[in-house]
Amino acid sequence: METDPVTTDAHNQLDRLDEAFIRSFYWLLQTVKIHQDNNKVLRGCAREFIKSMVQMCLDEPHMIIQVFAGRLYLSEKKLIYSMESVDLVRTVLQFFESRGLQGLRLYPTLGDAPIEQVMAFARMLNQAERQDHPVVWIAQQMEDQGFSWAEVVHSPEIPEEDPELKEKARRTYFYALASVKEIGRKISSNQPVGIRKAKRMVQNLVDFLSEDESLLLGLSTIRDLDDYTYTHSVNVAILSLCLGKRLGLSPKALERLGICGLFHDLGKVDLSREILLKSGELNEQEFKEIKKHPLKSVIRIIKLPTDEDLKAHIITPIFEHHLRYDLSGYPRPYSAKPQGLFGRILAITDVFDAITSARIYRFTPFSPDRALGVMLERAGKEFDPLLLKVFINMLGVFPVGTVLELDTGEMGLVMDNPGETMKERPRILILVPDEKGGFRKGKTESLAEHDPRTGVFRRNIVKTFHPASYGIQPAEFLL
């Protein structure tokens, strides 16, 4: 279906207006820190903020700036912004999160407010971070100083998640899974193999990253004991793409990284099922065979009928994904050349998915938060410490799919995480016991929510569990 150019242009104009408002808000908050009220630059920033706010309220009774699940929403619409504004948006997110501030409601009467009052409002928001209970203090200051055109949003409306986007996420995941399974099946039966479909699926994953990273992370919680090798490959591709995006990789580099993730274990088709499915501990000879799979993967990729440039970019990371940061892994390299960036990314994402998955020989996997703790202990040896830090910040202290026991007696499933300043306070889905001994979906809650009267968090985490402990497949609840 063709896109209506008039409608598209209107949406683009609205997105630019939203981004301009956030930019004016940011500059007012920054400029008021360093200038007095009579400064021309500061007064110009205040006027630009007022002008931008009035434009936002032309057809609305008010406008809400809201932080939800680590993202910015303006009047319940997720902020769409350009790559040039990434740092600016992250700074505004951290500004709200560091104060425990979930939202602000602004009214059009702001346009009639004295400019000195608008500057005082900005100073007050900056000072709130130093208060014991910032949200309570902000609300009191608004009342005391007469900021009648602004209100604290204590319990913001949770934006509805797009069911079409969820369905698109499911299709993208399972198409990628089907494509890598098809390649593995054809290689095993010596049939001609092409990777055009797999490349297209990786491109779809890269495109989806810009729409909703949290949905992709939710998909990466899919676990299938009977089909482990293939679900593991797709999960590693997703985790690698999300980490690559955090590192600022280009779309072309992300595509190559995603293919590395999808094919990093391709050589396992050449290993015997007896070894791959052995329930007990591997003997020395069997482990030697397992250690050959990175090289076997490279050999299989070299034989694939695809362009040589792509092969040249993906064979080294796949060879290196078990090498370790200190080069103590396998296969042993012929030189002391450091592990490449893609190899270091795959080493992190491969291990995380592996140790959080039930296996034939290990039915009790690590809970996601415990897995990150174990990996952190190995930073500098097995893993690049800087990349691992970015990875942990990306997933949060309690990654998507972690089951939580709360001090309210409730059980919750982590849906996604807020920004860095509130990373121990994820958004959760309450798990309600059903009559069959399982759970059904309850309400969505944020652990960052305060009691507006006391400033105390409404819910706190007591204990964490792997979802398998309760027979939970997180993706079934999250998607």
C-alpha positions in Angstrom: 0.0 0.0 0.0 1.4 3.4 -1.0 2.0 6.1 1.6 0.0 9.3 1.3 2.7 12.0 0.8 0.5 14.6 2.4 -0.2 12.5 5.5 3.5 11.6 5.8 4.6 15.2 5.5 2.1 16.2 8.3 3.5 13.5 10.6 7.0 14.7 9.9 6.1 18.2 10.8 4.5 17.1 14.1 7.7 15.0 14.9 9.8 18.1 14.2 7.6 20.2 16.4 7.9 17.7 19.2 11.7 17.5 18.9 11.9 21.4 18.8 9.9 21.5 22.1 12.2 19.1 23.9 15.2 21.0 22.6 13.8 24.3 23.9 13.1 22.7 27.3 16.6 21.3 27.5 18.3 24.6 26.6 16.2 26.5 29.1 17.2 24.1 31.9 20.9 24.3 30.9 21.1 28.0 30.4 19.3 29.0 33.6 22.2 27.2 35.5 24.8 29.7 34.3 23.0 33.0 33.8 21.0 35.6 35.8 17.5 36.6 34.8 18.7 39.7 33.0 20.9 37.8 30.6 19.8 38.1 26.9 20.6 34.5 26.0 18.6 33.1 29.0 15.6 35.3 28.2 15.8 34.2 24.6 15.8 30.5 25.7 12.7 31.2 27.9 10.9 32.9 25.1 11.7 30.0 22.7 10.4 27.5 25.3 7.1 29.5 25.8 6.7 29.8 22.0 7.3 26.1 21.5 4.9 25.2 24.3 2.1 27.4 22.9 2.5 25.7 19.5 2.2 22.3 21.1 -1.1 23.3 22.7 -2.8 24.9 19.7 -5.3 22.0 19.4 -5.0 20.6 22.9 -6.2 21.7 26.4 -2.8 20.8 27.8 0.4 19.0 27.0 2.1 16.2 29.1 5.9 15.5 29.1 6.0 11.9 30.4 8.8 9.4 31.0 7.8 5.8 30.6 9.9 2.7 30.4 13.0 4.7 29.5 11.4 6.7 26.7 9.9 10.1 26.4 6.3 10.7 25.5 4.6 13.9 24.6 0.8 13.8 25.3 1.0 10.0 25.4 2.7 9.8 22.0 6.2 8.4 21.9 8.8 11.0 20.9 10.3 10.4 17.5 13.6 12.1 17.1 16.6 12.3 14.8 20.0 10.6 15.4 21.4 14.1 16.0 19.2 14.4 19.1 20.0 11.1 20.8 22.3 12.6 23.5 19.8 15.5 24.1 16.9 13.1 24.6 18.9 10.9 26.9 19.9 13.9 29.0 16.2 14.9 29.4 15.3 11.4 30.3 18.0 11.3 33.0 16.8 14.7 34.2 13.3 13.3 34.9 14.5 9.9 36.2 17.1 11.4 38.7 14.2 13.3 40.3 11.8 10.4 40.2 9.6 12.6 38.2 7.1 10.7 36.0 5.6 13.6 34.2 4.7 17.3 33.9 1.4 18.7 32.6 1.7 22.1 31.1 -1.3 24.4 30.2 -1.5 27.0 27.4 -1.8 29.8 30.0 2.0 29.4 30.2 2.0 31.7 27.2 0.7 34.6 29.4 3.1 33.9 32.3 5.8 36.5 33.1 9.1 35.4 31.6 10.7 35.7 35.1 8.2 33.1 36.4 9.2 30.7 33.6 12.9 31.1 34.5 12.1 30.5 38.2 10.2 27.3 37.2 13.3 26.1 35.4 15.6 26.9 38.4 13.2 25.1 40.7 13.3 21.9 38.5 17.1 22.0 38.6 17.2 22.4 42.4 14.8 19.5 42.9 17.6 16.9 42.5 19.1 18.0 45.8 15.9 17.4 47.8 15.2 14.3 49.8 11.8 13.8 48.1 12.1 15.7 44.8 8.6 15.0 43.5 6.9 16.1 46.7 9.1 19.2 46.9 8.4 20.2 43.2 4.6 19.9 43.8 4.9 22.1 46.9 7.0 24.7 45.1 4.5 24.9 42.3 1.8 25.7 44.8 4.0 28.2 46.8 5.3 30.1 43.8 2.1 30.2 41.9 3.0 28.1 38.8 -0.7 27.6 38.0 0.1 26.6 34.4 2.1 23.5 35.5 1.3 20.3 37.4 3.2 17.2 38.5 1.8 14.0 37.0 1.9 11.5 39.8 0.3 8.6 38.0 0.6 9.1 34.3 -1.5 7.2 31.9 0.4 4.2 30.6 0.6 4.5 26.8 -1.2 1.7 25.0 1.2 -0.6 23.3 0.6 -1.0 19.5 -0.8 -4.6 18.9 0.3 -4.3 15.2 3.8 -3.5 16.3 3.8 -6.6 18.6 2.6 -8.8 15.8 5.2 -7.4 13.4 7.9 -8.2 16.1 6.6 -11.8 16.3 6.7 -12.2 12.6 10.2 -10.7 12.3 11.5 -13.1 15.0 9.9 -16.3 13.6 10.8 -15.5 10.0 14.5 -15.1 11.1 14.2 -18.4 13.0 12.7 -20.2 10.0 15.4 -18.8 7.7 18.3 -20.0 9.9 16.6 -23.4 10.4 16.2 -23.8 6.6 19.9 -23.1 6.0 20.9 -25.6 8.7 18.5 -28.3 7.3 19.8 -27.8 3.7 23.5 -27.9 4.8 22.8 -31.1 6.7 21.2 -32.8 3.7 23.8 -31.4 1.2 21.3 -29.2 -0.7 22.1 -25.9 -2.4 22.0 -23.1 0.1 21.3 -19.4 -0.3 21.2 -16.7 2.4 19.2 -14.0 0.7 16.2 -14.7 2.9 18.4 -14.6 6.1 20.0 -11.3 5.0 16.5 -9.8 4.5 15.4 -11.0 7.9 18.4 -9.4 9.5 17.7 -6.2 7.7 14.1 -6.3 9.1 15.6 -6.7 12.6 17.8 -3.7 12.0 14.8 -1.7 10.8 12.8 -2.8 13.8 15.5 -1.6 16.2 14.5 2.0 15.5 10.8 1.3 16.3 11.0 -0.5 19.6 14.1 -2.0 21.0 12.3 -3.3 24.1 10.1 -5.6 22.0 13.2 -7.1 20.4 14.7 -7.7 23.8 11.4 -9.3 24.9 11.7 -11.7 21.9 15.2 -12.6 22.9 13.7 -14.3 26.0 12.2 -17.1 23.8 13.7 -20.4 24.9 13.2 -23.8 23.2 15.0 -26.8 24.7 14.3 -29.0 21.7 15.3 -26.3 19.2 18.1 -24.7 21.2 20.7 -24.1 18.5 18.4 -22.1 16.3 16.6 -20.0 18.9 20.0 -19.3 20.5 21.3 -18.1 17.1 18.4 -15.7 16.6 18.6 -14.5 20.3 22.3 -13.8 19.9 21.6 -11.9 16.7 19.0 -9.7 18.5 21.2 -9.1 21.6 24.2 -8.2 19.3 22.1 -5.8 17.2 20.8 -4.0 20.3 24.3 -3.7 21.8 25.7 -2.6 18.4 23.0 0.1 18.2 24.0 1.3 21.7 27.6 1.6 20.4 26.5 3.7 17.5 27.2 1.3 14.6 26.0 2.2 11.2 23.0 0.3 9.6 25.4 -1.5 7.3 27.7 -2.6 10.2 24.6 -3.7 12.2 23.5 -5.8 9.3 26.8 -7.6 9.2 26.8 -8.0 13.0 23.3 -9.5 12.9 24.4 -12.0 10.3 27.3 -13.0 12.5 24.9 -13.6 15.3 22.6 -15.6 13.1 25.4 -17.9 11.7 27.9 -18.0 14.6 27.0 -21.6 15.4 26.4 -22.8 11.9 29.3 -25.3 12.2 27.3 -27.3 14.8 25.4 -29.0 11.9 28.7 -30.9 11.4 28.8 -32.2 14.9 27.1 -35.5 16.0 23.8 -35.3 17.7 25.1 -37.6 20.3 27.6 -34.9 21.4 25.1 -32.0 21.1 22.4 -33.7 22.9 24.4 -35.5 25.6 22.8 -35.1 29.0 26.0 -35.8 31.0 29.3 -34.1 31.1 31.4 -34.2 27.9 34.6 -36.3 28.0 37.9 -34.8 26.7 37.5 -36.0 23.2 33.9 -34.8 22.9 34.9 -31.4 24.2 37.6 -31.3 21.6 34.9 -31.8 18.9 32.7 -29.1 20.4 35.7 -26.7 20.3 35.9 -27.1 16.5 32.5 -25.6 15.8 33.7 -22.0 15.3 36.2 -23.1 12.6 33.5 -25.4 11.1 31.2 -22.4 11.0 33.8 -20.4 9.1 34.3 -23.2 6.6 30.5 -23.5 6.0 30.2 -19.7 5.5 33.1 -19.6 3.0 31.1 -22.2 1.0 27.9 -20.2 1.0 27.0 -18.6 -2.4 27.0 -15.0 -1.3 29.2 -12.0 -2.1 32.8 -12.2 -1.0 32.8 -8.8 0.7 30.1 -10.0 3.2 32.0 -13.2 3.9 35.2 -11.2 4.6 33.4 -9.2 7.2 31.7 -12.0 9.1 34.2 -14.9 9.2 36.6 -13.4 11.7 34.0 -12.5 14.4 32.4 -16.0 14.0 35.9 -17.6 14.4 36.5 -15.4 17.5 33.2 -15.7 19.4 34.7 -18.2 21.9 38.2 -16.7 21.9 37.7 -14.5 25.1 39.1 -11.0 25.7 42.4 -12.3 27.1 42.8 -14.8 24.1 42.5 -17.8 26.5 39.5 -19.3 24.7 39.3 -21.3 21.5 40.3 -21.8 18.8 43.7 -20.7 19.8 44.9 -17.9 17.4 48.2 -18.0 15.6 49.1 -14.5 16.8 48.4 -12.3 19.8 46.2 -10.0 17.7 43.4 -8.7 19.9 39.8 -10.0 19.5 37.9 -7.7 17.1 34.9 -5.6 18.0 32.3 -8.0 16.6 34.0 -10.9 18.2 33.9 -9.2 21.6 30.2 -8.4 21.1 29.4 -12.0 20.1 31.4 -13.3 23.1 29.1 -11.4 25.5 25.8 -12.0 23.8 26.5 -15.7 23.2 27.4 -16.4 26.8 24.4 -14.4 28.2 21.9 -16.3 26.2 23.6 -19.6 26.8 23.7 -19.4 30.6 20.2 -18.1 30.9 18.8 -21.0 28.8 17.9 -24.5 30.1 20.1 -27.1 28.3 20.0 -30.9 28.0 22.9 -31.1 30.5 21.8 -28.1 32.7 18.1 -27.8 33.5 18.6 -25.0 36.0 19.8 -21.9 34.1 20.9 -18.6 35.8 18.3 -16.0 36.3 19.1 -13.0 33.9 20.2 -10.7 36.8 22.4 -13.5 38.2 23.9 -14.2 34.8 25.0 -10.5 34.5 26.6 -10.8 37.9 28.6 -13.9 36.9 29.7 -12.2 33.7 30.8 -9.1 35.5 33.1 -11.2 37.7 34.8 -12.3 34.5 35.2 -8.8 32.9 38.7 -8.2 31.7 39.4 -11.9 31.3 36.5 -13.4 29.2 34.8 -10.2 28.3 35.7 -6.7 27.2 34.9 -4.7 30.4 33.7 -1.6 28.5 31.4 -3.5 26.2 30.0 -5.5 29.1 29.2 -2.3 31.0 27.2 -1.0 28.0 25.5 -4.4 27.7 24.5 -4.4 31.4 23.2 -0.8 31.1 21.2 -1.8 28.0 19.5 -4.8 29.8 19.2 -3.1 33.2 20.0 -4.6 36.6 16.9 -6.8 36.1 16.7 -7.8 32.4 13.5 -8.3 30.5 12.0 -11.7 31.4 13.2 -11.7 35.0 10.6 -12.9 37.5 10.4 -10.8 40.7 9.0 -11.3 44.1 7.8 -8.0 45.6 7.4 -6.8 49.1 3.7 -6.5 48.5 3.4 -10.2 48.1 2.9 -9.9 44.3 4.9 -11.6 41.6 6.0 -9.6 38.6 7.7 -10.1 35.2 10.1 -7.5 34.0 8.8 -5.9 30.8 11.5 -3.3 30.1 13.8 -1.0 31.9 14.0 2.8 32.5 17.1 4.8 31.9 20.4 4.6 33.7 19.4 6.6 36.7 16.5 4.3 37.7 17.9 1.0 36.3 16.9 -0.9 39.5 13.3 0.2 39.0 12.0 -1.6 35.9 8.5 -1.7 34.5 6.7 -5.0 35.3 3.7 -7.0 34.4 2.0 -8.3 37.6 1.6 -12.1 37.4 -1.8 -13.2 38.8 -2.1 -16.9 39.9 -4.7 -18.8 37.9 -6.8 -21.8 38.8 -4.4 -24.2 36.9 -1.4 -23.4 39.1 0.1 -21.0 36.5 -0.3 -17.3 35.9 -2.2 -14.9 33.8 -1.5 -11.3 32.9 -2.3 -8.7 35.4 -1.8 -4.9 35.4 1.3 -3.1 34.1 3.2 -1.3 36.9 6.4 0.8 37.2 8.6 0.1 40.2 9.7 3.7 39.9 6.3 4.9 41.1 6.2 6.8 44.4 3.5 7.5 46.8 3.0 11.2 46.1 2.4 12.0 49.8 5.5 10.4 51.2 7.9 10.0 48.2 8.3 6.3 49.2 8.3 3.7 46.4 5.1 1.7 46.2 6.8 -1.6 45.5 10.2 -3.1 46.2 12.0 -6.2 45.0 12.6 -9.0 47.5 13.9 -11.8 45.3 14.5 -12.7 41.7 13.9 -15.9 39.7 14.4 -17.4 36.3 11.0 -17.6 34.5 11.5 -21.3 33.9 11.3 -21.8 37.7 7.5 -21.0 37.3 7.1 -22.6 33.9 6.9 -19.1 32.3 7.8 -18.3 28.7 8.3 -14.5 29.0 7.6 -13.8 25.4 4.1 -15.2 25.7 3.3 -12.6 28.4 5.2 -9.7 26.9 4.0 -10.1 23.3 
